[in-house]
Amino acid sequence: MKQKSKMQFLIVLIVFSFLGCSTRMFDVILYSNQEYKKTDIDKILFVKSRLEINEKYYEIGVIKATQRTSLQYIKEVASKKGANIIIDEGNLNFTLARYKKQNEKESDNEKGVKT
């Protein structure tokens, strides 16, 4: 009976070890604890330079990828965090930003944001 318990414990330990070693695709680091409403994924602006952004904006966080992932997945995560803009910084790093002037229905999201 003890042998069976030891074997079960060993199997559980091995499984948890493998789960703990799994790599994450990327980390999302937000600059504040401000929460924003989800944005429309199809309206997110993706740029390679800040000069491509025609309106005033402020940065809300970054995505630091550890491996290549699809632009669609990055947009999904950015949308959930409330970003309107994704700035490709290179080296799998992306800055998340929001327009300073939001639609009227979204203006309540900017409370407490220092500009």
Secondary structure as UniProt FT lines:
FT   HELIX           2..20
FT   STRAND          26..30
FT   HELIX           41..43
FT   STRAND          45..47
FT   HELIX           50..52
FT   STRAND          57..65
FT   HELIX           71..81
FT   STRAND          85..90
FT   TURN            91..92
FT   STRAND          93..99
FT   HELIX           104..110
FT   TURN            111..112
//
